[in-house]
Amino acid sequence: MSEFEKKAKNFFILGKIAENLKMYSEAASNYFKSLSALNDLALEKIGIRTSSHNQRFNLLKQNIPKLYDITDKLFSVYRRTYTQSLNSEELLRLRKNIEEAFEYAKIDIPDDKKIK
């Protein structure tokens, strides 16, 4: 398992733990970090390494539009977690999008057994 795949799964697990504790902003932050690791993994598979959010967004937009669309849609929600709380419905929508990114990247989504 690559380092990026490991990070994607670990951040997703941390997101699920925070979600189970009703810590929705913290869950969203970890889910988005999981997405960032998935993005880096996908870019690495085509020989590209990134060093910033801006660079990652530009490279995703050019090379992997599907992951760009998911990331672009969720970035404002992630940024909002710095100063505001999310509700459970917003978090559920965010998590479903992250799960879609896992499926697109052909990476198994960590199940609840991994969390326990």
C-alpha positions in Angstrom: 0.0 0.0 0.0 1.4 3.4 -1.0 1.9 6.2 1.6 -0.9 8.2 0.0 -3.4 5.3 0.1 -2.5 4.7 3.7 -3.0 8.4 4.6 -6.3 8.5 2.6 -7.6 5.5 4.6 -6.3 6.7 8.0 -7.8 10.2 7.6 -11.1 8.6 6.5 -11.1 6.4 9.6 -10.4 9.5 11.8 -13.3 11.2 10.1 -15.7 8.4 10.8 -14.5 8.3 14.5 -15.2 12.1 14.8 -18.5 11.7 13.0 -19.5 9.0 15.5 -18.7 11.4 18.3 -20.8 14.1 16.6 -17.7 16.2 16.0 -18.9 17.2 12.6 -16.4 19.9 11.7 -13.5 17.7 12.8 -14.9 14.8 10.8 -15.2 17.1 7.7 -11.6 18.2 8.1 -10.3 14.6 8.3 -12.5 13.5 5.4 -11.1 16.4 3.2 -7.6 15.4 4.2 -8.5 11.9 3.0 -9.6 13.4 -0.3 -6.3 15.3 -0.6 -4.4 12.1 -0.1 -6.5 10.4 -2.8 -5.8 13.3 -5.1 -2.1 13.1 -4.5 -2.2 9.3 -5.1 -4.1 9.8 -8.4 -1.6 12.4 -9.5 1.4 10.3 -8.4 0.1 7.4 -10.6 0.5 9.7 -13.6 4.0 10.9 -12.5 3.0 14.2 -10.9 3.8 15.5 -7.4 2.3 18.6 -5.8 3.3 21.0 -3.1 0.2 23.2 -2.6 -3.6 23.2 -2.8 -3.4 25.6 -5.7 -1.0 23.4 -7.7 -3.1 20.3 -6.8 -6.3 22.0 -8.0 -4.7 23.1 -11.3 -3.2 19.7 -12.0 -6.4 17.9 -11.1 -8.4 20.2 -13.4 -6.0 19.5 -16.3 -5.5 15.8 -15.7 -8.2 14.3 -13.6 -11.4 16.4 -14.0 -13.6 14.0 -12.0 -11.5 14.4 -8.8 -11.2 18.1 -9.5 -14.9 18.5 -9.6 -15.3 16.6 -6.3 -12.5 18.6 -4.6 -13.6 21.9 -5.9 -17.2 21.3 -4.7 -16.0 20.4 -1.2 -13.1 22.9 -0.6 -15.4 25.7 0.6 -17.1 23.4 3.1 -13.6 22.3 4.4 -12.5 26.0 4.7 -15.8 26.8 6.5 -14.9 24.2 9.2 -12.1 26.6 10.4 -14.7 29.0 11.8 -18.1 27.4 11.7 -19.8 24.1 12.7 -21.4 21.7 10.2 -24.6 19.8 10.8 -25.0 16.1 10.3 -26.7 16.5 6.9 -23.9 18.6 5.5 -21.4 16.1 6.8 -23.2 13.2 5.2 -23.2 14.9 1.8 -19.5 15.6 2.2 -18.7 12.0 3.2 -20.7 10.6 0.3 -18.6 12.7 -2.1 -15.4 11.4 -0.5 -16.7 7.9 -0.9 -17.3 8.6 -4.5 -13.7 9.7 -4.8 -12.5 6.5 -3.2 -14.6 4.5 -5.7 -13.2 6.5 -8.6 -9.6 5.9 -7.4 -10.4 2.2 -7.0 -9.4 2.2 -3.4 -11.4 0.3 -0.8 -13.3 2.5 1.6 -12.4 1.6 5.2 -15.4 -0.1 6.8 -16.7 0.2 10.4 -14.6 -2.9 11.4 -11.4 -0.9 10.7 -12.6 1.8 13.1 -13.2 -0.6 16.0 
